[in-house]
Amino acid sequence: MVFVALGFLGALLPLVPTTIFLILAAGCFARSSPRLEAWLLDHPKFGPTLRAWREDGAIGPRAKMMACSGMTLGYALFWWSARPTLLLELTVGLMMAGCAAFILSRPAPRSQKGQ
């Protein structure tokens, strides 16, 4: 339930992730409460994204763009506010680039292929 609360909070607040918390909640509910798992997977707003991830490991183009944009903004704010050493700057940059590469390498959901 904590992951659901964090996910719904993320839907309302900018820069707070939504989907990852709901994916975690669905995974927990799969093992503890089939009723709540079905509620999440059938949710009109979040269900299609959760089902696409579960079935194909898929991320939609809009979500990819928003995730990569958020990482870019986060890195820029980190660089501007922290003035990190070169080693820290490169380490954080490489970690974020790795995360972005993973996100961009995910397939599109079946419902969006060919569009």
DAVEN-V489743 format. One record per backbone hydrogen bond with DSSP energy under -0.5 kcal/mol. CO is the residue of the C=O (numbers start at 0). NH is the residue of the N-H. If there is no record, write none. Layout:
BEGIN
[[CO;NH] [CO;NH]]
END
This chain:
BEGIN
[[0;4] [1;5] [2;6] [3;7] [4;8] [5;9] [6;10] [7;11] [8;11] [8;12] [12;15] [14;16] [17;21] [18;22] [19;23] [20;24] [21;25] [22;26] [23;27] [24;28] [25;29] [26;30] [27;30] [27;31] [28;32] [32;36] [33;37] [34;38] [35;39] [36;40] [37;41] [39;42] [42;46] [45;49] [46;50] [47;51] [48;52] [49;53] [50;54] [51;55] [51;56] [51;57] [52;56] [59;63] [60;64] [61;65] [62;66] [63;67] [64;68] [65;69] [66;70] [67;71] [68;72] [69;73] [70;74] [71;75] [72;76] [73;77] [74;78] [75;79] [76;80] [77;81] [77;82] [78;82] [84;88] [85;89] [86;90] [87;91] [88;92] [89;93] [90;94] [91;95] [92;96] [93;97] [94;98] [95;99] [96;100] [97;101] [98;102] [99;103] [100;104] [101;105] [102;105] [106;58] [108;111] [108;112] [109;112] [111;114]]
END
